[in-house]
Amino acid sequence: MKKQVLLDILNKIAPFELAEDWDNCGMQVDLGKEEIDKVYIALELSDDVIEKAAECGADMIITHHPLLLPRFEYSCVSSADPVGRWMISLIEKGIEMCSLHTCYDAAAGGLNDQLPKLLGLRNVEVIAGNIARMGTLPEPEKMVRFEKTVSEVLGHPIGAKSFGDKDRMVSKVAVCTGTGEDYWREVVASGADVYVTGDLGHHEAGYLKQTGTCCVSAGHAGTEWIFVPCFSYQLEMESVGRLEIIQHPDHQETFERNI
C-alpha cells in the first residue's frame, strides 16, 4: 500500500485536526518509505514493541501514545535516553512510526466511544472537550456492582482505586480514557452518577468526592489498552486486505473475552 494512502486512511479514522494543541499526532519517525505493507499496532513504544515489530518485518509501528511531544525539548538524540534509544533503533531497523493520540481519543468511533460500548452504555453523548462522554446503563445498579463491571471489562482489579457510596444506585456514567482530571467540572455539571477515567490528581479527586460523584480510576493504560484491538479492527475494515496488521499481544485475550 502506498504510504500516503495509509496516512489518508489514518486521517479518516482519527482526523489529525482533532488533536489537542499540546499533542503530536501523525508521523514520528519518517524514513521516506513509499510503500507500507505491514504495520505493528501497540499502545506505546518500548524496546519489546520494537523488537517484536522487527521480528515480524513490520514497515511501520502505529501507536496511541506519541514518541515525541512538543513540551519535551530534545536538543540531542542520545542512546542513553529511552526516547533517543528508540529513535536510533527504529532508524537502524528501518521501521517508521506514526501515532494517533488525542485525535483518536476524540474521534467518532475512537477510544471514548469504544469504552462506553464495552461498558454497555446507551445514548452516549460528548460532554467535554470533544473527548469526555456520558451514557446510561441499561438498568441502574449499585456502585459496588458497577466497579466489578469495569474490572471485568478492562481485565484488571481496580476496586482500591474507586471511591463513593458503594450502595448508591448509578445510572449515568461519564467516561474519559487516559487522564480525565481536566473534565471534573463538566462531569459534575452533566449530572453523572459515576466517572470512569484513567488518572485523577489528588485535588480533582477531592473535588469529585465533595460533590458526591462516585469515581472509578482504572489507570491510564488500563483505560487505553483497548486502542490496539479497536484501532486494528477499524484499520482492517478500511484497508480491505491491502495491509497486513499485527497486534501487540498485551490484553488481547481480555478484549476477546469481553466483546
Helices and strands as residue ranges (DSSP letters): H 3-13, G 16-18, E 26-29, E 38-42, H 47-55, E 60-63, H 82-93, E 96-99, H 102-106, H 111-118, E 122-128, E 132-142, H 143-154, G 159-161, E 162-163, E 169-179, G 181-183, H 184-190, E 194-199, H 202-211, E 214-217, H 220-224, H 227-239, E 244-247, H 252-258
